[in-house]
Amino acid sequence: MLVTRHLDGVPASLVRLSVQLGVDACVSSCNTSGNLYPDPTTVNKIVDIRLVSCARICFPRSGFSSICIDMNSDSSSFKGQTVLVTGAAQGLGKASSFAFGRRGARVAMVDLNELLLNETVAELRNQGGVECTGIVANIAEAGAPQAIVESTMKHFGSLNVLVNNAAVSSVEALLDVTESEWDKVFAVNVKALFFLLQAAARVMKTAGGGRIINVSSPGTRMTLTNYTSYATSKAAVDYITRTAAANLGPYGITVNAIAPGRMDTPMQRITEESNAAAMGVDLKSYIQSRTVDIPMRRRTDPEEVAEGIVWLATQAASYVTANRLNISGGLEID
Ligand SMILES: NC(=O)c1ccc[n+]([C@@H]2O[C@H](COP(=O)([O-])OP(=O)(O)OC[C@H]3O[C@@H](n4cnc5c(N)ncnc54)[C@H](O)[C@@H]3O)[C@@H](O)[C@H]2O)c1
């Protein structure tokens, strides 16, 4: 099946596509509701579709993944797309929300820290009128993932990209891990992440495609003594990414993970302060000791990592799935 977009001599209100189909298919989804084109298209047909605004048109094919055409000439624009980001009040979630918002996306931002979330949403909205909304929720609570996706759909009417970012860290040696700490880490980092992915994927399947990016950690492939439950939970995130990619590929949904290196965020600062105190060293020399083993010889910041998340959601990455993108300055070893 081949779908080509024609630009020459086509009125601005129309999208003209040549559709060469081996089987009957129909344009099933558009990112703006009310723009559906339900008529079947047949072999070697040129179709004109009238669109008000639409980011992507998808042609589902039974037994195969959808073929999608991006309507934006700028492939890094997210105009007309909805992005859901968890843990959006600060750190990487905030940077990702801003990176998508700057590129025209509507952003649904989730966090349990209501005060900080409201501040962050207001800050983003002030950046040239980005369309964004805050959803205050503890993603680990029963039913929260489904409610978050429903709330996003109610507010924006679509969901194209999920950034599964919220997580909690825990610094403890294997012999000190408690059952309650283990449960807390897994409830947020694994269970909530999985059910958010599942709820979002159901919506994306109906829409004919989507992008899911899970945030992992280089720690899963390192030999660490102090991050037992945290690194184990992120290893589960890597596996969820692979099995989700295998299950959801036929529906045009890509699923990838990113593994940020040592990022300067509130989470990292808390960890560094507690590690430095436990070792009896001052914070500055502790941080220095944690850059000498990074090939790039510096920590990263959330804005640098957010660019990788955005890339995985662009048209340029349309055939990238089941992958993990390490944005770690070369820190990790495979
Ligand atoms: N900071 C690093 O160096 C580093 C390194 C590797 C991976 N990561 C990963 O990057 C992601 C972001 O980390 P960060 O450093 O920005 O963290 P952060 O702690 O600075 O921010 C996380 C945000 O998630 C929110 N959150 C936590 N639990 C929640 C819950 N149950 N429900 C809703 N919101 C919740 C917090 O309120 C906070 O706003 C995480 O998945 C983390 O594991 C971070």
PDBQT file of the ligand as one rigid body, heavy atoms in Angstrom, charges set to zero:
ROOT
HETATM    1  N1  LIG A 401      17.334  12.564  37.810  1.00  0.00    +0.000 N 
HETATM    2  C1  LIG A 401      18.115  11.612  37.289  1.00  0.00    +0.000 C 
HETATM    3  O1  LIG A 401      19.338  11.690  37.334  1.00  0.00    +0.000 OA
HETATM    4  C2  LIG A 401      17.493  10.419  36.615  1.00  0.00    +0.000 A 
HETATM    5  C3  LIG A 401      18.344   9.450  36.052  1.00  0.00    +0.000 A 
HETATM    6  C4  LIG A 401      17.779   8.368  35.397  1.00  0.00    +0.000 A 
HETATM    7  C5  LIG A 401      16.408   8.255  35.274  1.00  0.00    +0.000 A 
HETATM    8  N2  LIG A 401      15.594   9.222  35.832  1.00  0.00    +0.000 N 
HETATM    9  C6  LIG A 401      14.162   9.076  35.637  1.00  0.00    +0.000 C 
HETATM   10  O2  LIG A 401      13.659  10.267  35.027  1.00  0.00    +0.000 OA
HETATM   11  C7  LIG A 401      12.296  10.472  35.401  1.00  0.00    +0.000 C 
HETATM   12  C8  LIG A 401      12.101  11.868  35.960  1.00  0.00    +0.000 C 
HETATM   13  O3  LIG A 401      12.975  12.041  37.033  1.00  0.00    +0.000 OA
HETATM   14  P1  LIG A 401      13.235  13.459  37.699  1.00  0.00    +0.000 P 
HETATM   15  O4  LIG A 401      14.661  13.441  38.106  1.00  0.00    +0.000 OA
HETATM   16  O5  LIG A 401      12.700  14.549  36.833  1.00  0.00    +0.000 OA
HETATM   17  O6  LIG A 401      12.327  13.302  39.025  1.00  0.00    +0.000 OA
HETATM   18  P2  LIG A 401      11.727  14.407  40.035  1.00  0.00    +0.000 P 
HETATM   19  O7  LIG A 401      11.572  13.713  41.346  1.00  0.00    +0.000 OA
HETATM   20  O8  LIG A 401      12.540  15.653  39.977  1.00  0.00    +0.000 OA
HETATM   21  O9  LIG A 401      10.294  14.671  39.406  1.00  0.00    +0.000 OA
HETATM   22  C9  LIG A 401       9.334  13.634  39.405  1.00  0.00    +0.000 C 
HETATM   23  C10 LIG A 401       7.940  14.229  39.429  1.00  0.00    +0.000 C 
HETATM   24  O10 LIG A 401       7.042  13.108  39.488  1.00  0.00    +0.000 OA
HETATM   25  C11 LIG A 401       6.037  13.383  40.456  1.00  0.00    +0.000 C 
HETATM   26  N3  LIG A 401       5.543  12.125  40.994  1.00  0.00    +0.000 N 
HETATM   27  C12 LIG A 401       6.210  11.229  41.747  1.00  0.00    +0.000 A 
HETATM   28  N4  LIG A 401       5.409  10.228  42.121  1.00  0.00    +0.000 NA
HETATM   29  C13 LIG A 401       4.182  10.499  41.589  1.00  0.00    +0.000 A 
HETATM   30  C14 LIG A 401       2.935   9.843  41.633  1.00  0.00    +0.000 A 
HETATM   31  N5  LIG A 401       2.758   8.724  42.333  1.00  0.00    +0.000 N 
HETATM   32  N6  LIG A 401       1.883  10.390  40.978  1.00  0.00    +0.000 NA
HETATM   33  C15 LIG A 401       2.034  11.539  40.291  1.00  0.00    +0.000 A 
HETATM   34  N7  LIG A 401       3.199  12.214  40.216  1.00  0.00    +0.000 NA
HETATM   35  C16 LIG A 401       4.263  11.704  40.872  1.00  0.00    +0.000 A 
HETATM   36  C17 LIG A 401       6.730  14.225  41.508  1.00  0.00    +0.000 C 
HETATM   37  O11 LIG A 401       5.804  14.979  42.288  1.00  0.00    +0.000 OA
HETATM   38  C18 LIG A 401       7.656  15.088  40.663  1.00  0.00    +0.000 C 
HETATM   39  O12 LIG A 401       7.041  16.293  40.282  1.00  0.00    +0.000 OA
HETATM   40  C19 LIG A 401      11.988   9.359  36.412  1.00  0.00    +0.000 C 
HETATM   41  O13 LIG A 401      11.371   8.285  35.738  1.00  0.00    +0.000 OA
HETATM   42  C20 LIG A 401      13.352   8.940  36.920  1.00  0.00    +0.000 C 
HETATM   43  O14 LIG A 401      13.372   7.623  37.408  1.00  0.00    +0.000 OA
HETATM   44  C21 LIG A 401      16.107  10.292  36.497  1.00  0.00    +0.000 A 
ENDROOT
TORSDOF 0
